[in-house]
Amino acid sequence: MLVGHGTENDFVVLPDPDGSLWPDDRLDAALVRRLCDRRAGLGGDGVLRLVRSVHVPDAAAVLGGHLGSCEWFMDHRNADGTTAEMCGNGIRLFLHALVGEGLLDRATCEAGVLVGTRGGPRRVGATADGNYWVDMGPAREFGAGETRLAGRTFGGIAVSMGNPHLACLTDAAVDTLDLTGTPEVDAVLFPDGVNVELVNVVEPGAHVRLRVVERGVGRRGPAAPAPARPPTRRSPPRDGPRGRSSWTSPGVACRCR
Ligand SMILES: N[C@@H](CCC[C@H](N)C(=O)O)C(=O)O
């Protein structure tokens, strides 16, 4: 077992190349909760199992024709034992762990490696300066939503990045909010729950500050923002200018483009 984090989204990492060490009947929801328990277990926002796609029963269904191109599959579990389709922070740690375990050669990662996830294939790569990048894919809006949290109501856009997000622009200083509660959301719009991001625009189109209440985890710091290109208005530009932007959350920073 390993532990690691991507922008402080931390995980218990289980290398299991042929799927024999942690099959589903062993890595069940109860064991995931115990592993992620920050007092009685190793502690983490979730579990990342490193396994070849051919040993994942549902990989063919979620990858379709991409199955043959995704040697590795990120089997992601949230701290509460639920599975998540995709994790922008986790998939960069996933690649780092594959390299660290000698299962992939870092030099071959610089062009990008296609990794299977329950949100479909994602290309993730290593940079020459020791960092990692991920192509999060398109942000797919699927409606307007709101959440009741920290004694306030925040309106936002429902966005899928493979996993569901509610991205809420707000003038309330996000660093000052008490996010210990559970966000109230529309169960029809978000039948499987949702990751809630509260966003302050620091510099339109260039820099946002955000706080996340993550599905299956609870309050925590950053997440790969949804949409990956932070919105500068109530809904992200459908075909707005592409460029670089950054987001910060207490203690970390990340670049998006
Ligand atoms: N923080 C992650 C999201 C991880 C999964 C999430 N908890 C979910 O259930 O969708 C990210 O960076 O995307």
The ligand as an SDF file (V2000), in Angstrom:
LIG
                    3D

 13 12  0  0  0  0  0  0  0  0999 V2000
  -11.5190   15.6740   -6.1150 N   0  0  0  0  0  0  0  0  0  0  0  0
  -11.6120   14.8090   -7.2480 C   0  0  0  0  0  0  0  0  0  0  0  0
  -12.9870   14.1490   -7.3740 C   0  0  0  0  0  0  0  0  0  0  0  0
  -12.8900   12.7780   -6.7970 C   0  0  0  0  0  0  0  0  0  0  0  0
  -14.1370   12.0420   -6.9720 C   0  0  0  0  0  0  0  0  0  0  0  0
  -15.3130   12.7400   -6.3180 C   0  0  0  0  0  0  0  0  0  0  0  0
  -15.2620   12.6010   -4.8810 N   0  0  0  0  0  0  0  0  0  0  0  0
  -16.5730   12.1280   -6.8820 C   0  0  0  0  0  0  0  0  0  0  0  0
  -17.2170   11.3720   -6.1660 O   0  0  0  0  0  0  0  0  0  0  0  0
  -16.8790   12.4110   -8.0510 O   0  0  0  0  0  0  0  0  0  0  0  0
  -11.2290   15.5290   -8.5240 C   0  0  0  0  0  0  0  0  0  0  0  0
  -10.1860   16.1380   -8.5170 O   0  0  0  0  0  0  0  0  0  0  0  0
  -11.9320   15.4440   -9.5120 O   0  0  0  0  0  0  0  0  0  0  0  0
  1  2  1  0
  2  3  1  0
  2 11  1  0
  3  4  1  0
  4  5  1  0
  5  6  1  0
  6  7  1  0
  6  8  1  0
  8  9  2  0
  8 10  1  0
 11 12  2  0
 11 13  1  0
M  END
$$$$
